[in-house]
């Protein structure tokens, strides 16, 4: 999982990107992307309310993140 996240983070470059993480779980990748790409919007989505709650808590300090169920 960590290796895959590192690969994804290396591939994301650009300005004014809109990134969607479907089935974001607790929001770890959303947080990493949003921190790395602070000029871009990152949306995390998960069907599980408990994961949505965890992701919102993990990313609450990041203005460029939205978490949706």
Secondary structure, DSSP 8 states (H G I E B T S, - for coil): -HHHHHHHHHH---SS-EEEEET-TTSHHHHHHHHHTTTSEEEEE-S-HHHHHHHHHHHTT-TTEEEE-
